[in-house]
Amino acid sequence: MQRRHFLELVGGAGALSLTRPMSALAAPHDLWTPSRTRTPFHIPPVLSANDLTLTARAHSINVAPGVKAEAWSIGDGPLCPTIRMRAGDTTRVRFENMLPEPSILHWHGILAPEAADGHPRLAVGTGASYQYSFPVINRAGTYWYHAHPHGRTGVQVYRGMAGLLFVDDGAEDMLGLPPEHRELPVIVQDKRLNADGTFAFEPGMHEQMEGYFGDTPYVNGVRRPFMSVDTTTYRLRVVNASTSRILRLEFSNKMPMTLIGSDGGLLPQPATLTSIDVATGERADLLVDFSKIPVGQRLMLRSADFTSPTRLMTADDMKGMPAMSGPGPKGMAMNGMGAGAMSGLGMNHAAGGGIQQGTALDLVEFEVAHAVTPEPWRSVPLPRVAMLNPALAAKSRSFTFSSRQMRHTINGRAFEMDRVDETVKFGTHEAWTFINDSPFAHPVHMHAVQFQILERTGGRARLFPWESGWKDTVLLHPGERVSVLAAFDKYRGRFLLHCHNMVHEDMGMMMNFDIV
């Protein structure tokens, strides 16, 4: 089905409502009724990136039947619209900030010039605007965009300032992937909702260290969604937009998924997997075949349980933390307990609320509603992925990510807006090694480049299928070292390296590098 035909069927892009369930757009066989305990799957509208105005504001939205909340987003839905770009086009976007505090948009994974990258020093105040213009030079793939003001990225994304961004190109057009009405955006978050309809985001002392975790999963801005599907293949384009949570995606029946792409577009070759780990900021482009599921059967896309990577904390990690009071893990009294008494306790066990890292979460319930003639994806060769030659690396650098004594740092320093930490020569290749010597996991994100992962030592000591091809974010467990190779040959200017655990990022685990 061509895009124009699809838009005609649903009334055109301008008529798409952010409050309509997915079934109203694409599945005429919807089986959801108000008696269900889950929420209709929500699909954001799809917008073109040419001469587009995006206005961010606070407004009331429905996050579940009869449950309202206040969102900060673009448009009238719980999250921002999906934006489609095409390789070779020029993107022109005007961002208007009507939020009650400064903001700016970062195009996560998109290769954009310094002025369009969304550095926090470019944040504009309430009532002001910012103009973006840049050529689309990325490969086809699943990217995303989100608010990026310093110290407030976490809360703004949590309240709704995030959306998917798809890049299309001719190479992907030839692959015979599922048509757009079988292409599902899946933006995963976890949140807490106060009784007054505000999203609770006030990280306590321990949450400032490990991260902030919600008590309920949200997908595309609504909680516990449900949708019906046909007996054929769908494309799930997943982004982990949670504040701190790592996801282990799988289906409740353990059926296989075909991974065709990650952060930087299509992989060198597809991989058939029953589970995939996705850290905050990472993406997964999946093909899911429902043709063998009997009509009427339900199954769950979930995050499976896994052992949290958070290691036991030492007394040195906890220096500078004030004594705690009140109930502790499993009701243990914490009155007067300080760093020494808490050594040996994992921070995740002393967190202030939410569902702990690694706990299983149900994300989307699917019901196979209607039998159709299956349209399986025939695994044609994916477009060739050009790999960099490690021998071309002109320089190597190391970056140590540390979390201790109530501080998150890179190479011992917290972020300062105007300080340049590293200077890179334009047009060169460099090998960067990220070292995690903290008790917590760190998803490390680079602006300005897509990189290729060379190796992981310590911890899991291996690379995974979703880490092949091009990446912009890589997960480091405690004790791991990951080396990546990047070509700094697209734009000169000032860009960022940071942890994408948004609590860590907001507390200073971020640095500037200049490409000159």
N, C-alpha and C positions, 0 to 999 in steps of 0.2 A: 504494500500500500504506500503510495507516495505521500509525502508530508502534507502537500496542499489538500489532497483528498481527505486525509485524516482530519485536518483542521476544519474542512467544510462539514464533515460529519458531526463534529462536536461544536460547531458554531463559530469557528475561527479563534485565533489566539486571543483577540481582544475580549472575547466572551467567556473565556475560561475563568471559573471562579475558584479561589483558593479554599473555599469552604465546601466544595462538592467532593463526595467520596470518589475514589478511583472507579468504582463500579458504574457510576453515573457517566463517566467519560468513555470507558472502554469495555465494560463487561455487561451485556444486556441480561445476563443470567444471574444477577445478584441475588444471593440467598440471605443477606443480612436482614434481620428484623430487630425492632427495638427491644425484644426480649433477650437478645444476646448481651453478654457482659462486656463485649469488646466494641471498638469504635470503627466505623467504616474507614477503610484505607483512603488516605487523602493524597491527591497528586497536585502539586503546584502547577500554575500555568507555565507555559513555555514561551519565552520572549526572545526576539532577535536582538543581537548586541549592536545593531546599527542605529545610531541616533536615538538612544534609549535614555530615558530619565528614570532614575530609581530614587524614590522618596522614602526615607526611613522615618517611622513614627511609632509611638505607643498607641495601642488600641486593644479592644477586648475581642477575644476569639473563643471558639469552642474547642476544647482539647479532648472532650468525650461527650456523649449524649447527656445534656443537662449540666455540664461542668464547664464553667467559663474561667478564663485566666486573662491576665494582661500580658500581651506579647509586645516585644520590640522587633519590628520586622519591616520589610519592604512589601507594599501591597496590603491586602486585607486578610492574609492568612497567618497561620502560626509560625511559618518559616518564610524565607524569601523565594521568589520565583526561580524556576530553572532558566538559565540563559544558554542559548545555542549560538555557537560561533562556527565559522567555516574557515579552514586553513586558507590563507591568501587574502582574506578580507581584512578590512581595517575596522577595529572596534572603536566606537565612540559612545561613551556613557557619561551622563551627568548624574552625580550623586548629590542629593539634597538631604541634609541632616535636620530632621525635625524632632530628634530625640532630645531628652532633657540634659544631655552631656555631649562632649566632643566625640566624634567617630570618624572613621575612614575605612574604606574597603580594600582588602587584599585579595588578589586573584591567585589562589593557592595552586601552585604547580604551573601556572602560566608564565611564559618567558616574556616579561614586559620591561620596558625601560624604567629607570629609577623613578621618574615622575609619576609613573602609572602603577608602581608596585604596591603602594599602600603602606609605606613606612609610617610608623606612629607619629613621627615628627610632622607629618602632613595632615594630621587630624584637623577637622574643621568643627567649629562650634555650632550651637543650636541656631538654626535659621540660615546657616551658610551652606555653600555648595562647593563641589570639586569636580573638575572636568578631566575625564580620562580619554586618551586616544592612543592606540597602539596597533601595529599589524599583528595578525594571528600567525605565529610561526611554529606553534606546537603541532605535534602529530595528533591525529584523532585520538580521543580518550575521554576519561571521566575525571574532571577536575572539580573544584568548588571555590566558592568565594565567601568571605566572612569579615566581620568587623575586626579591626586591628589597632585600637587605641592602646597605648601603653598603660598597664595597670588595670585595664577594664575590658580586655579581650574576653576573658572568661565569662563575666556576667552578661556581656552583650550577646555573645554567641548562645549562651544558655537561654536567654530570653527570646531568641529567634533570629538573630542577625547572621544567618547562614543560608546558603542555597547551592544547588548543584550547577555545574557549568559543563556543557558538553561541547567538544570540538569535533567536527565532522571533516572528512577529507575523501578524496577519490579512491584511495587505497581501501579504506573501510567500506565504501559504497559497494565494492565488488565482492564482499564476503558473504552476502546472502544472510546477514544476521536478522533476528526477528524484527518485524516491522514495529513502528513506534507505538502502536496500540498494545503491543506486548513487551514494551520496554518500561520497566518499573524503577522509578527513583526510590532509593532506600537510604534516608538520612537518619542515622541512629544516634540517639542521645539518652541520657538518664537524668531525671529531674525530681525535685521535691516541690510540692505545691502547698502553699499556706492556705489556711481556711478562708482568708479574704481574697483569694484568687491571684495572689502574687507568687511568682516563682521564687522560692527560698534559695538565696545564694549568699551565704555568710560563712565562709570557711572558718572553722575554729582552729585552735592552735595546731592540733594534730593533722587536721585536714589541710592546713597550709604546708605540711611536709609531704605526706603521701599523695594527697589529691582530694578532690571533692567528688562524692558519689551520690547519685540520686537514689530514691526509694522505688521508682517506677520507670520502666522503659518507655520511651517515646520514639515513634518513627514518623518522619515527615511532620513533626510537630504535634501529633496526636498520640494519646496513650493507648497501648494494647490494641493495635489496629487489626482488622479482619478484612479479607477480600476473597472474592471467588475467582477461580481461574478455569480455563478450558484444558482439555487433554492435549496439550501441545507444548512447545518450547517457549520460554520467556527469558528475557534478558534483565537481570537485576543489577543495577548500577549503584553500588553501596559506598557510602562514605561514613566513617566513624567521626562524628562531630561532637562526641561527648567531651566533657571537661577533662577527665582523667582516666576513663575506663578503657581497658583492653577488651576486645571482643574475640571470641572463638566461634565463628559462624558455622552452623551445621543445621541440618534438618532433623526433626524428631525421629524420622524413620531411617536416618543415616544414609539417605540416598545420595548418589554422587552429584557433584556440581562440576561444570567445566569452567575453569578459570581461563579467561582469554586476555585479561588486561589488569594492570595495577595503576600505580600513580602516574606514570608517564605514557600511558596508552597501551596498545596491544603488546603482548609478550612475544618473545621469539618463537614460542610454540605453546599451544594450549596444554593445560594440566588438568587431569581428572582427580578430584579430591573429595573427601567427605567432610573435611573441616578446613578452615583457614583462619589464621590470626590476623586481626586488623586493629592496629593501635590508633590512637587519636590522630587525625590528620590523614591517615592512609585510606586508599580506595581499593575496591575489588570489583571487577567487571565479570559477571558470572552468567553462564547459560544454565537454565534449570529446565529439565524435561519432565512435565507432569503427565505424559501420555500413558505411563504404566500405572498410574494411580486410579483406582476405581472411582467412578462418579459417586459423589456423596461423602467420600472420605476426607477427613481433615488431617492436616499436618502442620507443624509449627517450624518456622524459621526462628532459631534461637541462638543465644550465646551459651555454649556448653560450659559446664563447670571445669575449672582447672586450678592448679595450685598457684596462688598468687606469687609473682616473682619477688615481692617485697621480702627482704632478708631481715633477720633479727638485728635490732639496733644495738649499738655499743654505747657505753657511757660517753665516749668521745662524740658520737653522733648527736647526743642529746644535751651536750653542754649548752648553757644559755637558755634552756627551756624552763619556764617557771614550774613550780610544784603544782600538781593537779589535785583537785578535790572532787568528791562525789563518787558515784558508782563507776567502776572500771570494768574490764573484761569479765563477762559472766558474773557481774554483780560484785566483783572484788572491790573493796573500799580503797580509794586512792588518796584519801585525805593526807596531805603533807608529803606525798611521795614526789620525789624529784628525779633528776636524771639518773643517779646511781641506782635507785630502787627500780627504775623502769628498764634498765639495760637488760637485753635479752627478750624484750617484748617486741614483736613486730608492730610497726606503726598501724598497719591495717587493723590490728586487734584493739587498738586504743582510739580508733576514729570516733568522731562525734555523732555520726548518723549515716543513713543511707545503706545500701546493700554493698557488702564488701567486694573488693576486687576478686575476680575469679568465681563468684557465685553465679549459678545458672540463671539466665533471664529469658523469658519468652518474648519474642520480638513481634513477629507477624504470624497470625493464624491464616492459613490458606484452606479453602474448601474447593475441591474439584467439583465444579458445578454443572458442566455440560460437556458432552462428548463431541469432538470435532475430528476431522481428519488431521492427524498429527503432521506438523511441519518441522521435522527434525533438522537441526543444523548439520549440514554435511561438512565435515572438518577439512575445509580447503586450506591450503598453506596460508599462514598469516604473512602479512608484509614483512620483508626482511628488516631486522632491527640491527642498525649499525652499532658495533661495539667499539669502545675506545681501547687503545693499546696502552697498557700500563707502562710500557717502556718510554712513552712520550711524556710522562709526568716530569715537569721541570722542577718541581719542589714538593716536599712532603711537610705536612703540619699535623700537630696533635692538639686535641681539645678535650680537656677533662671536665666532666659534668659531676659536680659535687653537691650534695644536699646534707647539710649538718648544721647544728647550732642555729637553727631557725633561719638559714640562708640557703639559697639556690644560686650557684655560680658556675661560670665557665672559665676554666683556667684561673680560678680563685677570685674572679671579679664579677660583680653584679652589673647589670646593664646601666649605662649612662647614655642619654640620648645623643650627645654630641661627641662622644669619644670614639675614635676609630681604633679597633683592636687589631685588625690585620689588613694588609694591603697586598692585592693580587695583581699581577701584570696581565693586562687584557691580551687575549689570544693564546694564553698558555693553558696547559693541562696540569692539574695538581692532584695529588693523593692526600686526602684528609682522613685522619684516624680519630674516631670518637671513642672516648674512654669513660666508662661509668664506674666511678668508685664510691657511689652512694648506695643506700639501702633500697632505693626505689627505681622503678623502670623509667626510662626517658625516651620518648619518641622524638628523634632529632630531625629538624626540618631546615632545609636550606632554601633561601630565596635565590633568584637570578639564574639558577641552573637546574637541570635534571642530571642526576648522577647514576653511576653503575656501581653496585656493591662488589668489592673484591673478595673480602673474607670476613668472618667473625671468629674470634678466639675467646676462650673463657666462656663460662655459662653454657649456653646451648651449643656453642662451638660448631655451628654449621650454617649454611644458607638454605633458605626454603624456596619452594617453587614460586611463591608470590614475590620473591625478592630478585627475580631475574628481570632482564630488560631495564627500563629506565625508572628511576625512583626520585622522589624529592623528600621523603620521610622514611626513616628507618628506626626500628625499635631496638633499644639496648636494655637488656636485663642487667641487674646488678652484677658487677664483675666482668662484663663483656667489653670487648674492643671490636669495633667495626671499622674497616677501612673502605673508603669509597673513592671513585675517580670521577672528576668533573672537568669539562672544558669551559673555561671562562671567556667565551668568544662571542657572546650575543650583545651585551650592553656594558658600557662603562657606567660607574655610579656607585652609590652606597646602598648596600643590601644587608640582610639579616641572616644570622644563624641562631636558632633557638630550640629549646625543648617545646614540644607541642602539648605536653600536659599543661593546660592553660593556667592552672594555679602556679606552677613553677615559672612559666613564662611571665606572668604578671608580677611575680615577686623578684624578677631580675635575671632569670636563666636565659639570657639573650645577649648577643653581641653584634656590633657593626663590622662589616668588612667592606673596603673600597676596592673596586676594580678600576684600574687606571691605565 
